[in-house]
Amino acid sequence: MSISIRLSRGGAKKRPYYRIVVANSRSPRDGKYLEQIGTYNPLLAKDSPERIKLVEDRARYWLGVGAQPTDRVARFLDAAGILERAARVNPKKGEPGEKAKERAEERAAKIAEAEEAARAAEEEAKAAAAAPAVEEAPAAEEAAAEEAPAAEEAAAEEAPAAEEAPAAEEAPAADEQAEG
């Protein structure tokens, strides 16, 4: 017969309360046990003294007899200084899953593309800032040369219209003086 020190659940639904019991390893979780050596209330604050209560001398006795604690109970016993628990190392515990890795790679690729586009835009802006001093002078002269004939033509078209308008304005004034 192997003996284990484990948790036996009690309490209501969504309101767990555990007894720390010594039981036959083959008996059901909440079934018959040999002795209750403590309690555990996970709803209390972690620093609360009422969260875990252990009868230390009985726990030492059962460990001396050969009872095997479960991992959770071994943590409690280690915290109480009764049993030294070897630290376990699980290097894959904090590692994300495959799909999360794929999403992270896609995000990294998008960010890299955006940075590359930003760099290209900066380079173009720098090139445009440096080039206008050299290239804009001939371009400005050409644009001015193109605009000058167009401005002369527009002025020529407006001139005849301007000459007719004052004559039209003077005529009504002359009519008003004759009537008055």
Secondary structure, DSSP 4 states (H G I P E B T S, - for coil): --EEEEEEEEEETTEEEEEEEEEETTS-TTS--SEEEEEE-TTS-TT-TTSEEE-HHHHHHHHHHT-EE-HHHHHHHHHHTSSPPPPP--TTTT---HHHHHHHHHHHHHHHHHHHHHHHHHHHHHHHHHSHHHHHHHHHHHHHHHHHHHHHHHHHHHHHHHHHHHHHHHHHHHHHHHH-
